[in-house]
Each structure stands twice: as structure tokens, then as C-alpha cells.
Amino acid sequence: MSTPTPFVVDPVLTAIAVNYRNPDIFFIADQVMPRVPVMGMDFKWTFYPPEQMFTVPDTEVGRKGLVQQVEFTGEERTSSVKDYGLDDVVPQRDIDAARALRAAGNSAFDPEARAVEGLTHLIQLDREKRVAAMVQDAANYDADKRVVLSGAGQFTDPTSDPIGVISAALDATFIMRPNVAAMGRKAWTALSTHPDILKAINRTSGDKGRASREAVAELFELSEILVGDSYINSARKGQTAAFEKVWGGNIALIHRNTQAGPDGTAPAWGWTAQFDGRVSGRFFDPKVGLKGATTLRVGEQLREVIAAPATGYLIEDAA
């Protein structure tokens, strides 16, 4: 027999929470740091020191000598998922009024479904903000795997050298070459319209136009180019709204592996531990309003993990 709880997970609302996608905003967090299921809120993942697979021992064996022994070790690291969630309170009078309008065929509005859609969007936007901050933070890359561009070196300048800069960055990572580029719209516009990129792709002297993501990815032997388009209001509550891009003018080159996870056998720059899926549910509070109110909740349990920083390279201020 299940234990009763005041919070009821609603399959209909959960479907809205899982399937909702804002058509006007392109979130790339899940493509940059793919979700990996874990078995509990606390999880362990293994870090394998890279030197043990690149330090060559003496393999020669004398006629009566002993064979050299080696030992492979992994460092077990412990972490736990974090809870992320939001509530919205919908008065019962609003629910009743909307239901009556729908029954009369005068409206299709459902305040509960709309609340879940709004909550889901904000949960997604918060994750986008977290992942973008991690990906664009120079501290999450090795010191020799980041560069800051300025002046004529930025890709907004037609005399800059994006092919040389990006090629050098791709060659500078350790073991696993980056296979994904993640950036904001400003950086992508500068890169996709750069004369050198257009000449290389068109194989002509023509330097006008705009290159596709697929063409630029092929040029640099990447699997995918991800462009984040989402905005966020950076102003505090009560202040005048100040909208800015979540993804700035940096270009992150990272090795993504959709098979990566806690066992550490598939190296990747980063991944996301996820316990259970995104959930949505409701509970009724009779103390709110004359007829009470329903609180809608959407949440998920995640932890973003940077597992192999040496497999990434950050080009700061590319645009």
C-alpha cells in the first residue's frame, strides 16, 4: 500500500511539463551537457588519471626476470543531485470560471495547464542559465586550453583568422578532440558571415553571404554546432526589466559523448546526472481565497558535472 502524501503527481500535468517547448527560444543545455540517469539522489562517478594510460613502463623481460606489474586505478568521486522546482498558486474561483467558459464553448483557456507551461519554461531557462555559465567560465578549462580575443583578432573583424584560431584550439585538447561547438547568436553570426569561412566553404574567392551550421561543422570536422538564442531578465524583482542573452560572445569547443556517465569509461567534457524525470503535480490549500486554491508544482533533480575539462577549449570574446 502506497504512503499517502499531500502532493499528488498528475500524469496529465507531467506530460505537459515533459513535452512543453517554447517555440521562440532555442535551449541547448541538454545538447551541450546531455542528461544521464542515475539510480539515486546520491551518486558516484569515477575519474581515471590520464597519465596511467600514457606512461610507458619497461616491458622487456629477462630470461629469468620477473614481468613488470602495473595497476590501473580510478578515483571515485561522490556527488548528489540538486532539487530545482517552482510553484504557482491558482485560486479555485479562477479554475471554476475557466471551466465554465470551456463548457460553454467560449474559451479553451486552462489556468492550471498554463501555469505548468510557464513553470516548465522557467525551469528550462534556469537550467540553460546554469549550463551556459559553466560552459562560458574559463575556470572550467585547463589554463592552456583557453584564449581571449580582442580588437582585430575578434571574428567580427574581417581581417581576423577564425579558421586558424579554431583549428589551433581543436588541436590543443587532450586525447579526445572536441566534436561540438556551443556559442551564442552574436558569435555565430560573426563566424558564419566571416569572409574566410565563406571562401573556405564555397571554395571560391566569394566572401559574401552566410554559411550554414552544417557547412561550418563539416569544415572543422565537428558533429554539430549549437547556437543558444534564449534571453533572460537580469534585473532584480521590482526593477525595470533588463533583457540579455544567456549565451554571450564566446565559443566553446567541447567533446560531447552521449554515452558518458558516472562509470567514467566514456570521456566527455561534461554531462548531467538526472534522478527520475521532470515531474509536475498539485496540492490543494483551503486557506487561500474563499474557495481555496490549487498549487501547481514543476521540478526536477539534476547535477551538472564537468568530468574532463582537458577535452574542451574556450575562445573568449570571439565576437
N, C-alpha and C positions, 0 to 999 in steps of 0.2 A: 504494500500500500504506500503510495507516494505521500510525502510530507506536504501538508498544505502551506502555501505561502501567500502573502497579500499581493505579490507581484505576479501577474499572470502573463506568460509568454503567449502572444497571439500569432498563430501561423499566418493569418492574412496580413497583419501589420509587418511581420518579419519578412514576408515576401516583398512587400513594398520597400523595406529597408535594404534588402539584398539586391533587388533589381533596379532601384532608382538610380538614374544617371542624369545629371544636369546637361542638357544638350548644348548649352552655351559655354561651358567650361571644360577644358580638357585636363583631367587629372592624370598624372603619370607616375605617382608614387608606387603603385602596385607593379608597374613595369620596371621601375628602377630598382626597387628592393622587394622582390616577389615574396608573397606570403608562404610560409612553411608551417604546416600543422604540428603542434607539439601536444604531448599527452597530458600535460598538467599545467597549472599556473606557474610552478617552478620547473625549470628545465636545465639540462646540462648540455654543453656543446664542447667539442674537442678542438684544441688548437695544436697543430703539428708543427714543431720548429722546422723551418725550411732547410736549415743547414744540415740536418741529418740525412737528407736525400741528395746532397751535393758535395759532401765531404768524402773524398775517395780514400778508403783505407788501403793498406798494403794487402793485396790479395795473393801474393806469392807464398807458396807453402814449400818448406824444405822437405828433404826426403824423409826425415823423421820428426819434422817440426809439427807444431800444433796449428790448426787452422784458426785464423783471426776471427774473433767473435765481434759482432755488432749487435746493438739493441735499439729497437725503434720505440720511441716513447711519444706520448701525446699529453698535452696539458689540459686537464679537464677544468672547464670554467662553468660556474654556476650563475644563472640569471633567472629572472621571473618576468612574466608579462605584467603590463600595467593595465588598469581599468580606465577606459575612456567612455564617457556617456553624457547624455543631455536629457533633460525633461522639458515638457511643455504641458501646461495645465489648460484644459478645455472645459469651461463651465457646462453643466448639463443643459442649461437653457439654450446654449448655442447648438449643442448636439440635437436637441429636440426640434429646434427651429429649422435646422438644415434638413433633418429627416422629413419634416412635414413638407418642405419645399420640394424635395426629391419625390415624395409620394404623389404630389400634385403635378409632377412633370414640369415644374418651373425652374428647377436648378439641378445640377449634377454635383454641386459642391459638398464635400465631406470634410468637416473640420478636423476629424481625427486622422484621416489619411493625409490631409495637407500638413498637419503637424509633424507626422512621421517623415514625410518627404523633406520638410525643412530641417528637421533634426538630422536626418541622414546626410543631407548636403553639408551641414556644418561639421559633422563628424568626419566626412571625407576631406573637407577643406582643412581641418585641423591636422589630419594625417599628412596631407600634401605639404603643409607648412613645416611640419617636423622633418619630413624626409628631405625637402628642399634645403632646409637649414643644415642638415647633416651632410648632404652631398656638396653643398657650396662652402663648407667650412674647411679651410686649409689645414686645420689641426687634424683632420681625419685622413690625411695623406702623408706619406713619407716626405721628409724635407727635400729630397732630391727629385720628387715627383710632383712638383707644382711650379708654376711660373706666373708672374704678374706682368701683363702687357700695359703699355702706356703710349700716349701720343701716336706717332706714325706706326707704331707696332700693333695697334688695335685693328681688328678686322673691318672696322668702319672706314679705315683709310685705304683707298685703292692701291697704295704702294706697299701695303703690308704683305706678309708672306704666310697666309693661313696654311698652305699645303706643307711648307717647311716646318712650321710650328707644330701642327697636329701630327705630322709624320714622326717628328722627333719625340713627341710625347708618347705616341703609341709604341715606339721602340724602347722607351725608357722604363717601362714597367717590368716587374719581376715575374718570371715564369709564365703567368697567364696574361696574354695580350688583351687589352680592352676590346670588347666586342659591341659596346653600346656607348653612344654619346647622348648626354642629357643636358639640356640648356633651356633658356627662356626664349621668348619670341624675339627680343631685341638681338640676341646673339645669333639666332638662326637667320634672321633677315640679313644681317651683315655677312654671314658666311655664305648663304645661298645666292646672294647677288654680287659677291666679290668677283672682279674680273678674272683673277687667276683660276678660281673654281670653275667659272663658266668656260674658260678656254680649255681647261683640262677635260671637262665633261663633253664639250661639243667637239673637241679635237680640231678646233679651228682657231682663228685669231679673234673670233667674235667674243666680245666681253659684255654684251648687254643681255638682259633677261633675268630669269630666276631658275635655279636648279631645284629639282625635286629631292625629297629626302632619300628616296631610293637611289638616285644617281650619286648623291654625295656619300651615302653609306657604301656603295659599291666602290667609289673612288678610294676610300680609306680602308676597305675590306672590313667594314663593320656590319653587324647583323641588323642594326636598327638605329635610327636617330629619333630621339624622343624630345618633343618640344612642349614645355609646360606653359599653358595660357591662362591659368587661374589668377584672379585678383583677390586681395584681402584688404580689409579696412584696418589700418594700423592705428587709428585713433582710439583713445580710451572711451569707455562708455560715457555718454553725455557730451562729448566733444564733437566738433564738426568732422564729418567723415573724411578720411584721407586714404584714398584707394591707391594701392601699389601692387606691382606684380610679385607673385610668390617666388618665381624663378627670375633671377637677375641676369646680368650680362656675362656670367661665367659659362664655361664649357667644361663639363665633367666627362672624362673618358674612363669607363669602368668595365671590369669583367663581370658580366652577369651570368649566372648559371641557375636555371630553373630547378635543377636537381640538388642545389646546395641546401644545407640544413645543419642541424646540430651534430651529426656524426663527423663533419669536417672532411669527408672524403671527396667532396666536390668543391674545390676552392671558388670563392666568389668575393667580390669587394664587400657586398652586404646583402642581407636578407631580413625578413621579418617573421618572427615567431608569432604564431596565432593560436590561441586556445579557444576552441569552439568557433562558431561563426558569428557574424553580426546578428544581434537579437533585438527584438522590439516587443514591447508589451505594455500593459496598462494596469493601473490600480485606481480604485475609486476612493475619493476623500469626501465624506459627507459634511465636513466642516467648512468647505469652501463654497460660498454662494448659498442662496436659499435652497437650491435643489442639489447641492453638491457639485463636484467636478471630477473629471477623469484626467489623471496624469499619464501622459504618454512618454515612454522612455525608449531611447535607442542607444545601444552601446556595443563595444567590442573590447577584447582583451588582446593586446599586442605588445611586442617589444621589438624595436628596430635594432639590428645587430650589425656592426661593421666588423667583419670577420677577417678580411685580408686586405688591409689598406695598401699593401705593396702592389696590388693588381689594379690600381687606379691612378689617374693623373688629373690634376686640376689646372685649367687655364683660366686664371682670374682676369676680370675686366677685358674679356675678348671684345666686348662692344660696350 
